[in-house]
Amino acid sequence: MDATARADALVADRLRAAAGREPLPGRADGTGAARIAAAVSAGSPHQDRFTAEVAAAVRGTALALEAARPHPTDLWAAAAAAHPDPSVWFEQAVVLGHPVHPLARSRGGLTDDEIRAYAPEHRARFDLGLFHFADLREPPWWLSARGPTGHLPVHPWQAARHGLGAPARKLTGAAPLMSLRTVAVGDMQIKTAVDLQLTSAVRHVSAAAVRNGPLLARALAADAAAHGIALLPERAAITEGPEGEPRPHLAAIVRPAPHAIGHPRAVPLAALAEPCPADGRPIAAAFTGNDPEAWWEQFVRVALAPLRLFAATGVALEAHGQNTLASFTGDRPTALVYRDFGGVRVPPGAFPGIAGDLPEPDPEARLVKLLAALFPTTLTSIVEAFAAWSGTDPGKWWSTVAAGVRDLGLEPWIADAVLRADWPIKATTAMRLAANPTGDIWVRVPNPLAAA
């Protein structure tokens, strides 16, 4: 089967799975992604847009499959050689992206050549320009090697789109991370703004994100560290329009790379489930040695850190596979590294100055954010990868997760939500067909811990 046929089949399978759990206008009838997309969106005023997005996802997925390469024998050595930021190799090893989103490899309006030039699965490298803006809010916002600077890093595609001309200077060797618009340059990871819809949303940097991230990273750092999570601190800036209005399309967030804060072996949780294109072995299995059960038990203790943080503080991290990295000592996971605070939910009043929708008075709504990110997507992907590789029952691995949760001694309502109730998951396909396509719609899926 060629890459296009494989991509079509993969996207079609995701659409069928979505139709089985989400409230969609139509049934998943037909064969092929295009026909199924038209069928599930039948009657929706957004059908044409949605079917075009699915077609783009098939095209992007085919390009990703064509670019896939076998994993090297020594992953740590490969990571060290690939880029000054060793996490880049693992970020760029993820071929198919989000494990359940039908639009996981849709790349907005990028051409095929632009996808190859800028997307992580194509192991891209490029120069990142720094542009001077007289209307930059928060200057001097970034302490560079040359001292304070009011320059803003702008993705080259975005700079060309908005006619910015030549940059004041360039950072060479920029490598896109899993999110495409976030790039690694030396000891920094820079989240840029692009006028592109990647999966569900156009990826700008809002004024709220510019304010909230640096504030929350500082305020929450000690509590997070106490529960085994290192937060990547942030600096951020946004340009202003003629009336002083923020311009989210020209904004950026800068974080230290994990290795710069003492985590030289940091692997996104999503990458742990990634199978080698040659033999199907997931990346996690490369680290387990002769005792995968002991490795998994240690990993579970590390992976449950966001749940411990929630139980202690009420703060819910959106701990999905892209935002959350496992930090290793040797081949053993020993801590988490967390970045990106846009999806975090906090108790109102706990962090004065936080803007936007981060404060959430309902603790159950906050827990939904955490559970949906960590359990039915991220941990499920890793469990399924382990089970498929080892030829074992997934229940074997889930039983360790259940035991780890019970050992936390959670309040009964939290324990019930994790161990017994069906898990929440975003209805990402239904969201694309809704009047507000970025508003969260939640559905429930069976909880494998209920039988563990």
Buried (B, 14 or more C-beta within 10 A) or exposed (E): EEBBEBBBBBBBBBBBBBBEBBEBBBEBEBEBBBBBBBBBBEEBEBBEBBBEBBBBBBBBBBBBBBBBEEBBEEBBEBBBEBBBBBBBBBBBBBBBBBBBBBBBBBBBEBEEEBBBBBBBBBBBBBEBBBBEBEBBBBBBBBEBEEEEBBBBBBBBBBBEBBEBEEBEBBBEBBBBBBBBBBBBBBBBBBBBBBBBBBBBEBBBBBBBBBBBBBBBBEBBBEBBEEBBBBBBBBBBBBBBEEEEEBBBBBBBBBBBBBBBBEBBBBBBBBBBBBBBBEEEBBBBBBBBEEEBEEBBBBBBBBBBBBBBBBBEBBBBBBBBBBBBBBBBEEEBBBBBBBBBBBBBBBBEEBBEEBBEEBBBEEBEBBBBBBBBBBBBBBBBBBBBBBBBBBEEEBBBBBBBBBEBBBEBEBEEEBBEBBBEBEBBBBBBBBBBBBEEBEEBBBBEBEBBBEEB
